[in-house]
């Protein structure tokens, strides 16, 4: 799976907070691509990995970097874990794993810098519970804020509502609150009524948004009145305690359901089962780097018109990402994960 993140640089305490151009984040023609490369160079050439601050059995290693100049970096970050004793059965025999062994899972990350843009994008691969953005985000944040104290850096998950104004929804589910029980004696007995409003055709999420980035609750509950008036159903005067959830469909990936009051869950796009250049990625094989980049391009198609992404924008082919060893940059050391 791939989760996209928004990577932005802003002037500290600026009002309004406007993202800096990627080509010049400090007024001295320092590009975010070069600054990021300096951090990656230090991580790549570090002897040994980084230990998670909360879990001493969890480690991180930047296994490799490939770069397409002026476009982005394609990384393989490996979260690893020790402390588990197990056996791995192969067709040639059984391999034993002791508690001192570290099992690493290679996860791809694309850090993409749109041309003439103000927002970089990070496409982070996940595998089940395994992810590495919790390593990459603080590593970049620690160094960049030290090097540029006048700036703030954020790497936030791209959410359904904040990004996909072109998404559609197929139904809404409203839940009325149960009878209030101030004493708390009947926690298990309070029933709730659910009202599902389904539509024959898909409707656009942006029709329910205010100011282009936030769901308008009044519009959502207004649908309950519009669609249910002939059945005697109307929107509540006071929606406190009510819940409304929406099933959202994007151009790629399965429908996602989330509550209206949320900003939306972090977007997750499957690689296996996705359609790339008219071909479906097998659900029983390890996706290639080309297929990984293809899903990243699908995400870019979904968010075109935002973050300086233009319609039809393409990523470089896998062959355009060349091996990168960090000697092209000045290493900026990451100390966030080091013991004090």
Beta strands, then each sheet from edge to edge (+ up, - down):
strand 1: 2-11
strand 2: 50-51
strand 3: 58-68
strand 4: 72-81
strand 5: 86-90
strand 6: 93-97
strand 7: 103-113
strand 8: 119-125
strand 9: 151-157
strand 10: 168-175
strand 11: 194-204
strand 12: 209-210
strand 13: 214-215
strand 14: 243-249
strand 15: 256-259
strand 16: 275-276
strand 17: 279-280
strand 18: 322-324
sheet 1: 2+ 3- 4+ 7- 8+ 1- 9+
sheet 2: 2+ 3- 18+
sheet 3: 5+ 6-
sheet 4: 11+ 10- 14+ 15-
sheet 5: 12+ 13-
sheet 6: 16+ 17-
end
